[in-house]
Amino acid sequence: MARKTGWVRCTLLGIMLFVGGCGNAQRDATESAINAAQGAINATQAEAAKYVPDQLQAAQTALQTARDALAKDDYQAALTAARAAASKAKEMAAAAAAKKDEWTKAWAQLKESMPKSLAAVKGRLDAYSRGARMPAGMDKDMLAGAGTQYEQLKQSWADASAAAAQGNLGDAMNKASGMKDALAKLMEMLGIKT
């Protein structure tokens, strides 16, 4: 009887050690998945912050969900969230690259067209101030207002160009996007055909 009790105790001890070992293996695997997801997010975080900040936030939220589940020893939920974070990091990297390419092309077009448009406005303003015939409905006060608008647009373009030179295309595009409409209206007011 004592032998059977000893054998049962040994068996139970062996099962507890096995289950405990499995728990550690599960924890280690989950921590590895979380670390891999963190590494994937870190690899593209700088670009993602510039081009797709919403996707970066979603990936970081999924990663935090994984960490919270791991802290509660819910390995399955933690592993699922870690995989989701890694997947979001991969999508985020692709989206950031696509957005960067899109903005780079758009900036190249603006860089070519904006200085030409600003030069056309400046030339027309100079001609009108020297006595050239102004469009119907335009007077000297309107011409002075147009000159002020031109100076503001010129400064906005300088600011946008400086942002682009520093590698901040998002800021540059935001600054330039409002300029396009204002410049088009100013050109129309001055009688410049595009």
Secondary structure, 3 states (H helix, E strand, C coil): CHHHHHHHHHHHHHHHHHHHHHHHHHHHHHHHHHHHHHHHHHHHHHHHHHHCHHHHHHHHHHHHHHHHHHHCCCHHHHHHHHHHHHHHHHHHHHHHHHHHHHHHHHHHHHHHHHHHHHHHHHHHHHHHHCCCCCCCCCCHHHHHHHHHHHHHHHHHHHHHHHHHHCCCHHHHHHHHHHHHHHHHHHHHHCCCCC
